[in-house]
Amino acid sequence: MSAPTLDQFQRQVSELLLRHRSLLDVMSKYDQTGSAVNRAVAKAVTECGCIELNAKKQAYSDDTDLTEAQSVLQHHMNGQLCEQCNDVLRAELGRNLFYMSALCNLLDINLEEVVARESDKCSTLGLFNMR
């Protein structure tokens, strides 16, 4: 079975969303699910310990070119998610994606178009697309 497209998923969300039809409800659920994603990552560090953080100032100078900066900059993470934390994070990311799709539906925004535009921007701007 192939994975559903973003359009198919967005239509499915539209059919399933019953309780939170208000824009304000969907916005608050989207925010809440984003927080749950962050909490799941924090728990992977603080409760499970499958990943560790060692954050410090990034070591690069203004003389570093952008390509070299990619190899110098660190993500501050050691380890890999265990199976349980991975499952929890996938579930939380799924809920977040559900409410992102619901928000797009209410605002008449096609999620696949959003992804396509962002991908085009990344392709066009390359390393200059830093945020």
N, CA, C and O atoms as a Tinker XYZ file with bonds, in Angstrom:
   524  protein
     1  N      0.851000   -1.185000    0.000000    73     2
     2  CA     0.000000    0.000000    0.000000    64     1     3
     3  C      0.895000    1.246000    0.000000    63     2     4     5
     4  O      1.810000    1.361000    0.815000    81     3
     5  N      0.624000    2.162000   -0.908000    73     3     6
     6  CA     1.441000    3.366000   -0.998000    64     5     7
     7  C      0.967000    4.418000   -0.001000    63     6     8     9
     8  O     -0.182000    4.415000    0.441000    81     7
     9  N      1.876000    5.303000    0.333000    73     7    10
    10  CA     1.548000    6.375000    1.272000    64     9    11
    11  C      0.581000    7.358000    0.620000    63    10    12    13
    12  O      0.677000    7.628000   -0.577000    81    11
    13  N     -0.340000    7.887000    1.402000    73    11    14
    14  CA    -1.271000    8.863000    0.831000    64    13    15
    15  C     -0.544000   10.161000    0.476000    63    14    16    17
    16  O      0.453000   10.522000    1.101000    81    15
    17  N     -1.054000   10.839000   -0.521000    73    15    18
    18  CA    -0.499000   12.146000   -0.861000    64    17    19
    19  C     -0.958000   13.159000    0.186000    63    18    20    21
    20  O     -1.857000   12.879000    0.978000    81    19
    21  N     -0.349000   14.311000    0.183000    73    19    22
    22  CA    -0.784000   15.365000    1.103000    64    21    23
    23  C     -2.222000   15.779000    0.810000    63    22    24    25
    24  O     -2.988000   16.066000    1.730000    81    23
    25  N     -2.592000   15.810000   -0.480000    73    23    26
    26  CA    -3.972000   16.156000   -0.825000    64    25    27
    27  C     -4.958000   15.138000   -0.253000    63    26    28    29
    28  O     -5.998000   15.510000    0.290000    81    27
    29  N     -4.627000   13.857000   -0.377000    73    27    30
    30  CA    -5.502000   12.818000    0.165000    64    29    31
    31  C     -5.619000   12.942000    1.681000    63    30    32    33
    32  O     -6.706000   12.818000    2.245000    81    31
    33  N     -4.487000   13.186000    2.330000    73    31    34
    34  CA    -4.495000   13.334000    3.783000    64    33    35
    35  C     -5.331000   14.546000    4.188000    63    34    36    37
    36  O     -6.110000   14.477000    5.138000    81    35
    37  N     -5.170000   15.647000    3.474000    73    35    38
    38  CA    -5.913000   16.857000    3.797000    64    37    39
    39  C     -7.416000   16.633000    3.638000    63    38    40    41
    40  O     -8.199000   17.112000    4.459000    81    39
    41  N     -7.825000   15.922000    2.608000    73    39    42
    42  CA    -9.249000   15.599000    2.433000    64    41    43
    43  C     -9.740000   14.701000    3.567000    63    42    44    45
    44  O    -10.844000   14.889000    4.078000    81    43
    45  N     -8.929000   13.736000    3.954000    73    43    46
    46  CA    -9.290000   12.825000    5.042000    64    45    47
    47  C     -9.480000   13.597000    6.353000    63    46    48    49
    48  O    -10.428000   13.338000    7.094000    81    47
    49  N     -8.592000   14.530000    6.635000    73    47    50
    50  CA    -8.704000   15.356000    7.839000    64    49    51
    51  C    -10.006000   16.144000    7.805000    63    50    52    53
    52  O    -10.696000   16.256000    8.818000    81    51
    53  N    -10.338000   16.687000    6.648000    73    51    54
    54  CA   -11.571000   17.455000    6.513000    64    53    55
    55  C    -12.796000   16.606000    6.837000    63    54    56    57
    56  O    -13.751000   17.084000    7.449000    81    55
    57  N    -12.757000   15.361000    6.425000    73    55    58
    58  CA   -13.884000   14.460000    6.683000    64    57    59
    59  C    -13.959000   14.039000    8.152000    63    58    60    61
    60  O    -15.048000   13.787000    8.669000    81    59
    61  N    -12.817000   13.963000    8.820000    73    59    62
    62  CA   -12.778000   13.451000   10.191000    64    61    63
    63  C    -12.948000   14.513000   11.265000    63    62    64    65
    64  O    -13.357000   14.204000   12.384000    81    63
    65  N    -12.642000   15.747000   10.940000    73    63    66
    66  CA   -12.651000   16.801000   11.957000    64    65    67
    67  C    -14.081000   17.175000   12.315000    63    66    68    69
    68  O    -14.797000   17.772000   11.511000    81    67
    69  N    -14.485000   16.825000   13.510000    73    67    70
    70  CA   -15.842000   17.113000   13.962000    64    69    71
    71  C    -15.854000   18.067000   15.148000    63    70    72    73
    72  O    -16.572000   19.067000   15.137000    81    71
    73  N    -15.066000   17.764000   16.163000    73    71    74
    74  CA   -15.125000   18.530000   17.413000    64    73    75
    75  C    -14.559000   19.938000   17.293000    63    74    76    77
    76  O    -15.110000   20.883000   17.858000    81    75
    77  N    -13.478000   20.078000   16.571000    73    75    78
    78  CA   -12.772000   21.357000   16.535000    64    77    79
    79  C    -12.931000   22.006000   15.163000    63    78    80    81
    80  O    -11.974000   22.068000   14.391000    81    79
    81  N    -14.116000   22.481000   14.863000    73    79    82
    82  CA   -14.376000   23.108000   13.574000    64    81    83
    83  C    -14.102000   24.605000   13.604000    63    82    84    85
    84  O    -13.972000   25.229000   12.551000    81    83
    85  N    -14.014000   25.181000   14.775000    73    83    86
    86  CA   -13.736000   26.611000   14.904000    64    85    87
    87  C    -12.263000   26.874000   14.615000    63    86    88    89
    88  O    -11.393000   26.104000   15.021000    81    87
    89  N    -11.996000   27.957000   13.919000    73    87    90
    90  CA   -10.619000   28.345000   13.629000    64    89    91
    91  C     -9.818000   28.475000   14.924000    63    90    92    93
    92  O     -8.677000   28.017000   14.997000    81    91
    93  N    -10.409000   29.095000   15.943000    73    91    94
    94  CA    -9.698000   29.252000   17.212000    64    93    95
    95  C     -9.403000   27.908000   17.868000    63    94    96    97
    96  O     -8.323000   27.711000   18.423000    81    95
    97  N    -10.359000   26.985000   17.807000    73    95    98
    98  CA   -10.131000   25.641000   18.349000    64    97    99
    99  C     -8.973000   24.947000   17.625000    63    98   100   101
   100  O     -8.095000   24.359000   18.256000    81    99
   101  N     -8.988000   25.026000   16.305000    73    99   102
   102  CA    -7.946000   24.362000   15.523000    64   101   103
   103  C     -6.587000   25.004000   15.794000    63   102   104   105
   104  O     -5.588000   24.299000   15.939000    81   103
   105  N     -6.542000   26.320000   15.863000    73   103   106
   106  CA    -5.277000   26.998000   16.163000    64   105   107
   107  C     -4.732000   26.572000   17.523000    63   106   108   109
   108  O     -3.534000   26.323000   17.662000    81   107
   109  N     -5.598000   26.488000   18.516000    73   107   110
   110  CA    -5.119000   26.112000   19.855000    64   109   111
   111  C     -4.709000   24.638000   19.892000    63   110   112   113
   112  O     -3.754000   24.289000   20.586000    81   111
   113  N     -5.412000   23.762000   19.158000    73   111   114
   114  CA    -5.016000   22.354000   19.096000    64   113   115
   115  C     -3.688000   22.203000   18.342000    63   114   116   117
   116  O     -2.853000   21.383000   18.723000    81   115
   117  N     -3.492000   22.970000   17.301000    73   115   118
   118  CA    -2.225000   22.932000   16.553000    64   117   119
   119  C     -1.077000   23.356000   17.463000    63   118   120   121
   120  O     -0.018000   22.729000   17.474000    81   119
   121  N     -1.293000   24.412000   18.215000    73   119   122
   122  CA    -0.283000   24.881000   19.167000    64   121   123
   123  C     -0.028000   23.823000   20.242000    63   122   124   125
   124  O      1.122000   23.555000   20.592000    81   123
   125  N     -1.084000   23.231000   20.756000    73   123   126
   126  CA    -0.972000   22.202000   21.792000    64   125   127
   127  C     -0.204000   20.988000   21.279000    63   126   128   129
   128  O      0.633000   20.438000   21.995000    81   127
   129  N     -0.478000   20.567000   20.056000    73   127   130
   130  CA     0.225000   19.400000   19.518000    64   129   131
   131  C      1.684000   19.715000   19.223000    63   130   132   133
   132  O      2.541000   18.837000   19.324000    81   131
   133  N      1.973000   20.957000   18.859000    73   131   134
   134  CA     3.372000   21.367000   18.685000    64   133   135
   135  C      4.126000   21.298000   20.004000    63   134   136   137
   136  O      5.280000   20.872000   20.054000    81   135
   137  N      3.465000   21.718000   21.060000    73   135   138
   138  CA     4.057000   21.627000   22.397000    64   137   139
   139  C      4.269000   20.179000   22.806000    63   138   140   141
   140  O      5.261000   19.858000   23.460000    81   139
   141  N      3.343000   19.299000   22.424000    73   139   142
   142  CA     3.485000   17.874000   22.748000    64   141   143
   143  C      4.681000   17.263000   22.022000    63   142   144   145
   144  O      5.349000   16.383000   22.564000    81   143
   145  N      4.954000   17.719000   20.806000    73   143   146
   146  CA     6.147000   17.268000   20.079000    64   145   147
   147  C      7.392000   17.688000   20.859000    63   146   148   149
   148  O      8.293000   16.881000   21.087000    81   147
   149  N      7.433000   18.949000   21.264000    73   147   150
   150  CA     8.583000   19.443000   22.024000    64   149   151
   151  C      8.747000   18.680000   23.332000    63   150   152   153
   152  O      9.868000   18.357000   23.727000    81   151
   153  N      7.639000   18.390000   24.006000    73   151   154
   154  CA     7.674000   17.654000   25.268000    64   153   155
   155  C      8.184000   16.240000   25.063000    63   154   156   157
   156  O      8.936000   15.732000   25.895000    81   155
   157  N      7.792000   15.594000   23.976000    73   155   158
   158  CA     8.258000   14.236000   23.688000    64   157   159
   159  C      9.772000   14.212000   23.461000    63   158   160   161
   160  O     10.451000   13.281000   23.894000    81   159
   161  N     10.292000   15.225000   22.787000    73   159   162
   162  CA    11.746000   15.314000   22.600000    64   161   163
   163  C     12.422000   15.522000   23.949000    63   162   164   165
   164  O     13.426000   14.878000   24.253000    81   163
   165  N     11.868000   16.423000   24.758000    73   163   166
   166  CA    12.447000   16.680000   26.081000    64   165   167
   167  C     12.453000   15.411000   26.933000    63   166   168   169
   168  O     13.423000   15.149000   27.646000    81   167
   169  N     11.375000   14.622000   26.865000    73   167   170
   170  CA    11.305000   13.379000   27.639000    64   169   171
   171  C     12.320000   12.354000   27.135000    63   170   172   173
   172  O     12.860000   11.579000   27.924000    81   171
   173  N     12.582000   12.346000   25.838000    73   171   174
   174  CA    13.597000   11.438000   25.299000    64   173   175
   175  C     14.968000   11.751000   25.911000    63   174   176   177
   176  O     15.800000   10.862000   26.088000    81   175
   177  N     15.183000   13.024000   26.228000    73   175   178
   178  CA    16.445000   13.437000   26.846000    64   177   179
   179  C     16.410000   13.202000   28.353000    63   178   180   181
   180  O     17.308000   12.569000   28.909000    81   179
   181  N     15.373000   13.710000   29.008000    73   179   182
   182  CA    15.390000   13.762000   30.476000    64   181   183
   183  C     14.874000   12.514000   31.166000    63   182   184   185
   184  O     15.312000   12.212000   32.275000    81   183
   185  N     13.958000   11.779000   30.549000    73   183   186
   186  CA    13.409000   10.593000   31.205000    64   185   187
   187  C     14.011000    9.308000   30.651000    63   186   188   189
   188  O     14.426000    8.434000   31.411000    81   187
   189  N     14.058000    9.195000   29.340000    73   187   190
   190  CA    14.583000    7.968000   28.727000    64   189   191
   191  C     16.112000    8.016000   28.658000    63   190   192   193
   192  O     16.795000    7.067000   29.044000    81   191
   193  N     16.624000    9.121000   28.166000    73   191   194
   194  CA    18.069000    9.255000   28.018000    64   193   195
   195  C     18.621000    8.678000   26.728000    63   194   196   197
   196  O     19.838000    8.573000   26.575000    81   195
   197  N     17.752000    8.300000   25.793000    73   195   198
   198  CA    18.240000    7.724000   24.534000    64   197   199
   199  C     18.981000    8.761000   23.693000    63   198   200   201
   200  O     19.835000    8.407000   22.881000    81   199
   201  N     18.657000   10.032000   23.886000    73   199   202
   202  CA    19.431000   11.100000   23.252000    64   201   203
   203  C     19.915000   12.035000   24.338000    63   202   204   205
   204  O     19.274000   12.188000   25.378000    81   203
   205  N     21.043000   12.651000   24.089000    73   203   206
   206  CA    21.634000   13.613000   25.018000    64   205   207
   207  C     21.860000   14.923000   24.281000    63   206   208   209
   208  O     22.077000   14.945000   23.070000    81   207
   209  N     21.805000   16.004000   25.030000    73   207   210
   210  CA    22.092000   17.318000   24.466000    64   209   211
   211  C     23.367000   17.856000   25.093000    63   210   212   213
   212  O     23.598000   17.729000   26.295000    81   211
   213  N     24.174000   18.449000   24.256000    73   211   214
   214  CA    25.376000   19.122000   24.714000    64   213   215
   215  C     25.461000   20.425000   23.933000    63   214   216   217
   216  O     26.243000   20.556000   22.991000    81   215
   217  N     24.646000   21.379000   24.343000    73   215   218
   218  CA    24.528000   22.634000   23.597000    64   217   219
   219  C     25.550000   23.643000   24.070000    63   218   220   221
   220  O     25.781000   23.814000   25.267000    81   219
   221  N     26.142000   24.292000   23.123000    73   219   222
   222  CA    27.088000   25.369000   23.399000    64   221   223
   223  C     27.118000   26.284000   22.184000    63   222   224   225
   224  O     26.531000   25.982000   21.144000    81   223
   225  N     27.798000   27.385000   22.330000    73   223   226
   226  CA    27.885000   28.346000   21.242000    64   225   227
   227  C     28.473000   27.674000   20.001000    63   226   228   229
   228  O     29.446000   26.925000   20.089000    81   227
   229  N     27.877000   27.949000   18.860000    73   227   230
   230  CA    28.375000   27.395000   17.609000    64   229   231
   231  C     29.724000   28.033000   17.281000    63   230   232   233
   232  O     29.897000   29.247000   17.396000    81   231
   233  N     30.659000   27.205000   16.879000    73   231   234
   234  CA    32.024000   27.677000   16.611000    64   233   235
   235  C     32.228000   27.907000   15.116000    63   234   236   237
   236  O     32.659000   27.010000   14.391000    81   235
   237  N     31.916000   29.098000   14.674000    73   235   238
   238  CA    32.237000   29.482000   13.307000    64   237   239
   239  C     32.473000   30.980000   13.285000    63   238   240   241
   240  O     32.004000   31.712000   14.157000    81   239
   241  N     33.194000   31.417000   12.293000    73   239   242
   242  CA    33.507000   32.843000   12.207000    64   241   243
   243  C     32.882000   33.427000   10.949000    63   242   244   245
   244  O     32.343000   32.710000   10.106000    81   243
   245  N     32.968000   34.738000   10.847000    73   243   246
   246  CA    32.439000   35.423000    9.664000    64   245   247
   247  C     33.232000   35.064000    8.411000    63   246   248   249
   248  O     32.753000   35.251000    7.292000    81   247
   249  N     34.442000   34.550000    8.602000    73   247   250
   250  CA    35.288000   34.163000    7.468000    64   249   251
   251  C     34.887000   32.816000    6.881000    63   250   252   253
   252  O     35.324000   32.464000    5.786000    81   251
   253  N     34.067000   32.064000    7.593000    73   251   254
   254  CA    33.655000   30.738000    7.146000    64   253   255
   255  C     32.637000   30.871000    6.015000    63   254   256   257
   256  O     31.642000   31.583000    6.147000    81   255
   257  N     32.896000   30.176000    4.895000    73   255   258
   258  CA    31.904000   30.224000    3.826000    64   257   259
   259  C     30.737000   29.300000    4.180000    63   258   260   261
   260  O     30.846000   28.458000    5.072000    81   259
   261  N     29.629000   29.469000    3.475000    73   259   262
   262  CA    28.402000   28.761000    3.831000    64   261   263
   263  C     28.516000   27.244000    3.721000    63   262   264   265
   264  O     27.953000   26.517000    4.538000    81   263
   265  N     29.236000   26.770000    2.724000    73   263   266
   266  CA    29.399000   25.330000    2.563000    64   265   267
   267  C     30.201000   24.748000    3.717000    63   266   268   269
   268  O     29.860000   23.693000    4.253000    81   267
   269  N     31.259000   25.436000    4.090000    73   267   270
   270  CA    32.091000   24.986000    5.209000    64   269   271
   271  C     31.315000   25.070000    6.524000    63   270   272   273
   272  O     31.489000   24.226000    7.404000    81   271
   273  N     30.468000   26.079000    6.657000    73   271   274
   274  CA    29.681000   26.247000    7.884000    64   273   275
   275  C     28.781000   25.045000    8.127000    63   274   276   277
   276  O     28.554000   24.670000    9.277000    81   275
   277  N     28.269000   24.438000    7.070000    73   275   278
   278  CA    27.409000   23.264000    7.219000    64   277   279
   279  C     28.148000   22.117000    7.905000    63   278   280   281
   280  O     27.553000   21.379000    8.691000    81   279
   281  N     29.418000   21.967000    7.618000    73   279   282
   282  CA    30.171000   20.876000    8.228000    64   281   283
   283  C     30.667000   21.237000    9.624000    63   282   284   285
   284  O     30.969000   20.344000   10.415000    81   283
   285  N     30.756000   22.511000    9.938000    73   283   286
   286  CA    31.264000   22.952000   11.233000    64   285   287
   287  C     30.137000   23.021000   12.276000    63   286   288   289
   288  O     30.351000   22.689000   13.442000    81   287
   289  N     28.951000   23.448000   11.860000    73   287   290
   290  CA    27.850000   23.617000   12.803000    64   289   291
   291  C     27.352000   22.272000   13.310000    63   290   292   293
   292  O     27.308000   21.290000   12.569000    81   291
   293  N     26.980000   22.243000   14.576000    73   291   294
   294  CA    26.570000   20.999000   15.204000    64   293   295
   295  C     25.090000   21.028000   15.552000    63   294   296   297
   296  O     24.489000   22.098000   15.652000    81   295
   297  N     24.507000   19.853000   15.737000    73   295   298
   298  CA    23.105000   19.764000   16.146000    64   297   299
   299  C     22.983000   19.557000   17.645000    63   298   300   301
   300  O     21.873000   19.507000   18.175000    81   299
   301  N     24.117000   19.437000   18.339000    73   299   302
   302  CA    24.155000   19.350000   19.805000    64   301   303
   303  C     23.502000   18.096000   20.372000    63   302   304   305
   304  O     23.172000   18.054000   21.558000    81   303
   305  N     23.315000   17.089000   19.552000    73   303   306
   306  CA    22.623000   15.892000   20.008000    64   305   307
   307  C     23.527000   14.683000   19.852000    63   306   308   309
   308  O     24.211000   14.526000   18.840000    81   307
   309  N     23.522000   13.837000   20.861000    73   307   310
   310  CA    24.240000   12.566000   20.808000    64   309   311
   311  C     23.233000   11.449000   21.013000    63   310   312   313
   312  O     22.283000   11.589000   21.784000    81   311
   313  N     23.445000   10.336000   20.317000    73   311   314
   314  CA    22.563000    9.186000   20.467000    64   313   315
   315  C     21.477000    9.181000   19.414000    63   314   316   317
   316  O     21.430000   10.032000   18.526000    81   315
   317  N     20.600000    8.186000   19.542000    73   315   318
   318  CA    19.462000    8.055000   18.626000    64   317   319
   319  C     18.223000    7.727000   19.442000    63   318   320   321
   320  O     18.305000    7.133000   20.518000    81   319
   321  N     17.089000    8.121000   18.918000    73   319   322
   322  CA    15.840000    7.799000   19.592000    64   321   323
   323  C     15.682000    6.285000   19.712000    63   322   324   325
   324  O     15.919000    5.549000   18.754000    81   323
   325  N     15.283000    5.835000   20.883000    73   323   326
   326  CA    14.953000    4.425000   21.049000    64   325   327
   327  C     13.609000    4.174000   20.356000    63   326   328   329
   328  O     12.931000    5.112000   19.936000    81   327
   329  N     13.244000    2.915000   20.246000    73   327   330
   330  CA    12.012000    2.568000   19.542000    64   329   331
   331  C     10.777000    3.212000   20.189000    63   330   332   333
   332  O      9.888000    3.713000   19.500000    81   331
   333  N     10.745000    3.187000   21.522000    73   331   334
   334  CA     9.576000    3.753000   22.217000    64   333   335
   335  C      9.484000    5.267000   22.003000    63   334   336   337
   336  O      8.409000    5.776000   21.685000    81   335
   337  N     10.579000    5.983000   22.170000    73   335   338
   338  CA    10.560000    7.437000   21.969000    64   337   339
   339  C     10.267000    7.788000   20.513000    63   338   340   341
   340  O      9.578000    8.768000   20.231000    81   339
   341  N     10.789000    6.987000   19.596000    73   339   342
   342  CA    10.519000    7.192000   18.183000    64   341   343
   343  C      9.031000    7.047000   17.910000    63   342   344   345
   344  O      8.449000    7.863000   17.195000    81   343
   345  N      8.407000    6.012000   18.476000    73   343   346
   346  CA     6.966000    5.798000   18.298000    64   345   347
   347  C      6.155000    6.964000   18.859000    63   346   348   349
   348  O      5.213000    7.439000   18.225000    81   347
   349  N      6.534000    7.419000   20.057000    73   347   350
   350  CA     5.824000    8.541000   20.677000    64   349   351
   351  C      5.956000    9.793000   19.821000    63   350   352   353
   352  O      4.974000   10.500000   19.594000    81   351
   353  N      7.157000   10.066000   19.350000    73   351   354
   354  CA     7.369000   11.268000   18.537000    64   353   355
   355  C      6.629000   11.187000   17.207000    63   354   356   357
   356  O      6.069000   12.186000   16.754000    81   355
   357  N      6.615000   10.038000   16.585000    73   355   358
   358  CA     5.865000    9.887000   15.338000    64   357   359
   359  C      4.377000   10.155000   15.568000    63   358   360   361
   360  O      3.722000   10.801000   14.750000    81   359
   361  N      3.852000    9.657000   16.681000    73   359   362
   362  CA     2.437000    9.884000   16.999000    64   361   363
   363  C      2.166000   11.373000   17.234000    63   362   364   365
   364  O      1.179000   11.914000   16.734000    81   363
   365  N      3.033000   12.023000   17.988000    73   363   366
   366  CA     2.847000   13.456000   18.270000    64   365   367
   367  C      2.998000   14.287000   17.000000    63   366   368   369
   368  O      2.238000   15.231000   16.788000    81   367
   369  N      3.962000   13.951000   16.159000    73   367   370
   370  CA     4.118000   14.662000   14.885000    64   369   371
   371  C      2.900000   14.430000   13.987000    63   370   372   373
   372  O      2.483000   15.332000   13.259000    81   371
   373  N      2.342000   13.244000   14.037000    73   371   374
   374  CA     1.138000   12.956000   13.261000    64   373   375
   375  C     -0.036000   13.808000   13.700000    63   374   376   377
   376  O     -0.768000   14.344000   12.868000    81   375
   377  N     -0.219000   13.936000   15.026000    73   375   378
   378  CA    -1.308000   14.790000   15.534000    64   377   379
   379  C     -1.091000   16.246000   15.114000    63   378   380   381
   380  O     -2.033000   16.949000   14.748000    81   379
   381  N      0.167000   16.679000   15.175000    73   379   382
   382  CA     0.485000   18.047000   14.783000    64   381   383
   383  C      0.188000   18.256000   13.301000    63   382   384   385
   384  O     -0.357000   19.290000   12.914000    81   383
   385  N      0.541000   17.287000   12.484000    73   383   386
   386  CA     0.255000   17.370000   11.053000    64   385   387
   387  C     -1.250000   17.361000   10.787000    63   386   388   389
   388  O     -1.730000   18.042000    9.881000    81   387
   389  N     -1.991000   16.583000   11.585000    73   387   390
   390  CA    -3.445000   16.557000   11.464000    64   389   391
   391  C     -4.013000   17.962000   11.655000    63   390   392   393
   392  O     -4.814000   18.423000   10.841000    81   391
   393  N     -3.605000   18.640000   12.715000    73   391   394
   394  CA    -4.159000   19.971000   12.975000    64   393   395
   395  C     -3.598000   21.032000   12.031000    63   394   396   397
   396  O     -4.264000   22.033000   11.764000    81   395
   397  N     -2.386000   20.826000   11.525000    73   395   398
   398  CA    -1.888000   21.724000   10.485000    64   397   399
   399  C     -2.766000   21.595000    9.247000    63   398   400   401
   400  O     -3.113000   22.596000    8.619000    81   399
   401  N     -3.123000   20.371000    8.899000    73   399   402
   402  CA    -4.003000   20.141000    7.752000    64   401   403
   403  C     -5.380000   20.733000    7.992000    63   402   404   405
   404  O     -5.980000   21.312000    7.086000    81   403
   405  N     -5.884000   20.589000    9.217000    73   403   406
   406  CA    -7.189000   21.163000    9.552000    64   405   407
   407  C     -7.157000   22.684000    9.420000    63   406   408   409
   408  O     -8.104000   23.290000    8.919000    81   407
   409  N     -6.067000   23.293000    9.870000    73   407   410
   410  CA    -5.910000   24.739000    9.755000    64   409   411
   411  C     -5.894000   25.148000    8.282000    63   410   412   413
   412  O     -6.531000   26.128000    7.896000    81   411
   413  N     -5.167000   24.397000    7.471000    73   411   414
   414  CA    -5.144000   24.671000    6.034000    64   413   415
   415  C     -6.542000   24.547000    5.439000    63   414   416   417
   416  O     -6.944000   25.369000    4.616000    81   415
   417  N     -7.279000   23.525000    5.852000    73   415   418
   418  CA    -8.636000   23.342000    5.334000    64   417   419
   419  C     -9.520000   24.538000    5.655000    63   418   420   421
   420  O    -10.218000   25.054000    4.782000    81   419
   421  N     -9.489000   24.976000    6.902000    73   419   422
   422  CA   -10.343000   26.095000    7.305000    64   421   423
   423  C     -9.984000   27.390000    6.584000    63   422   424   425
   424  O    -10.848000   28.230000    6.330000    81   423
   425  N     -8.707000   27.544000    6.259000    73   423   426
   426  CA    -8.246000   28.775000    5.603000    64   425   427
   427  C     -8.170000   28.629000    4.083000    63   426   428   429
   428  O     -7.685000   29.521000    3.387000    81   427
   429  N     -8.662000   27.481000    3.573000    73   427   430
   430  CA    -8.669000   27.194000    2.144000    64   429   431
   431  C     -7.266000   27.296000    1.536000    63   430   432   433
   432  O     -7.052000   27.936000    0.507000    81   431
   433  N     -6.318000   26.636000    2.219000    73   431   434
   434  CA    -4.934000   26.583000    1.759000    64   433   435
   435  C     -4.613000   25.128000    1.455000    63   434   436   437
   436  O     -4.885000   24.245000    2.268000    81   435
   437  N     -4.039000   24.882000    0.293000    73   435   438
   438  CA    -3.673000   23.534000   -0.101000    64   437   439
   439  C     -2.297000   23.214000    0.474000    63   438   440   441
   440  O     -1.311000   23.865000    0.129000    81   439
   441  N     -2.230000   22.217000    1.346000    73   439   442
   442  CA    -0.985000   21.861000    2.021000    64   441   443
   443  C      0.082000   21.412000    1.036000    63   442   444   445
   444  O      1.262000   21.716000    1.214000    81   443
   445  N     -0.321000   20.697000    0.009000    73   443   446
   446  CA     0.650000   20.256000   -1.000000    64   445   447
   447  C      1.276000   21.455000   -1.708000    63   446   448   449
   448  O      2.465000   21.432000   -2.025000    81   447
   449  N      0.486000   22.506000   -1.959000    73   447   450
   450  CA     1.025000   23.731000   -2.559000    64   449   451
   451  C      2.013000   24.409000   -1.621000    63   450   452   453
   452  O      3.043000   24.922000   -2.059000    81   451
   453  N      1.698000   24.411000   -0.334000    73   451   454
   454  CA     2.596000   25.016000    0.654000    64   453   455
   455  C      3.949000   24.305000    0.618000    63   454   456   457
   456  O      4.997000   24.950000    0.591000    81   455
   457  N      3.916000   22.973000    0.620000    73   455   458
   458  CA     5.152000   22.190000    0.587000    64   457   459
   459  C      5.897000   22.429000   -0.725000    63   458   460   461
   460  O      7.118000   22.582000   -0.723000    81   459
   461  N      5.176000   22.464000   -1.840000    73   459   462
   462  CA     5.807000   22.686000   -3.139000    64   461   463
   463  C      6.471000   24.064000   -3.205000    63   462   464   465
   464  O      7.588000   24.193000   -3.706000    81   463
   465  N      5.789000   25.085000   -2.702000    73   463   466
   466  CA     6.371000   26.438000   -2.708000    64   465   467
   467  C      7.612000   26.511000   -1.828000    63   466   468   469
   468  O      8.611000   27.128000   -2.195000    81   467
   469  N      7.536000   25.877000   -0.668000    73   467   470
   470  CA     8.683000   25.902000    0.238000    64   469   471
   471  C      9.856000   25.136000   -0.379000    63   470   472   473
   472  O     11.008000   25.552000   -0.254000    81   471
   473  N      9.561000   24.026000   -1.040000    73   471   474
   474  CA    10.602000   23.253000   -1.712000    64   473   475
   475  C     11.247000   24.062000   -2.837000    63   474   476   477
   476  O     12.467000   24.052000   -3.002000    81   475
   477  N     10.412000   24.762000   -3.609000    73   475   478
   478  CA    10.941000   25.620000   -4.675000    64   477   479
   479  C     11.841000   26.702000   -4.097000    63   478   480   481
   480  O     12.908000   26.991000   -4.638000    81   479
   481  N     11.401000   27.294000   -2.998000    73   479   482
   482  CA    12.195000   28.341000   -2.361000    64   481   483
   483  C     13.543000   27.785000   -1.889000    63   482   484   485
   484  O     14.582000   28.425000   -2.049000    81   483
   485  N     13.507000   26.595000   -1.310000    73   483   486
   486  CA    14.747000   25.959000   -0.859000    64   485   487
   487  C     15.665000   25.669000   -2.043000    63   486   488   489
   488  O     16.876000   25.873000   -1.959000    81   487
   489  N     15.092000   25.195000   -3.140000    73   487   490
   490  CA    15.887000   24.889000   -4.332000    64   489   491
   491  C     16.482000   26.150000   -4.928000    63   490   492   493
   492  O     17.644000   26.164000   -5.334000    81   491
   493  N     15.689000   27.207000   -4.978000    73   491   494
   494  CA    16.141000   28.454000   -5.589000    64   493   495
   495  C     17.181000   29.159000   -4.732000    63   494   496   497
   496  O     18.218000   29.596000   -5.230000    81   495
   497  N     16.896000   29.264000   -3.445000    73   495   498
   498  CA    17.784000   30.024000   -2.565000    64   497   499
   499  C     18.933000   29.185000   -2.010000    63   498   500   501
   500  O     19.944000   29.739000   -1.577000    81   499
   501  N     18.796000   27.879000   -2.015000    73   499   502
   502  CA    19.857000   27.010000   -1.500000    64   501   503
   503  C     20.270000   27.401000   -0.092000    63   502   504   505
   504  O     19.431000   27.564000    0.793000    81   503
   505  N     21.558000   27.547000    0.102000    73   503   506
   506  CA    22.080000   27.893000    1.426000    64   505   507
   507  C     21.660000   29.280000    1.894000    63   506   508   509
   508  O     21.750000   29.578000    3.085000    81   507
   509  N     21.204000   30.132000    0.984000    73   507   510
   510  CA    20.773000   31.469000    1.375000    64   509   511
   511  C     19.373000   31.479000    1.958000    63   510   512   513
   512  O     18.861000   32.534000    2.332000    81   511
   513  N     18.752000   30.315000    2.037000    73   511   514
   514  CA    17.398000   30.185000    2.588000    64   513   515
   515  C     17.427000   29.995000    4.111000    63   514   516   517
   516  O     16.503000   29.418000    4.685000    81   515
   517  N     18.471000   30.473000    4.748000    73   515   518
   518  CA    18.601000   30.299000    6.198000    64   517   519
   519  C     17.566000   31.153000    6.911000    63   518   520   521
   520  O     17.289000   32.284000    6.513000    81   519
   521  N     17.001000   30.593000    7.968000    73   519   522
   522  CA    15.996000   31.320000    8.727000    64   521   523
   523  C     16.441000   31.487000   10.134000    63   522   524
   524  O     15.726000   32.080000   10.942000    81   523
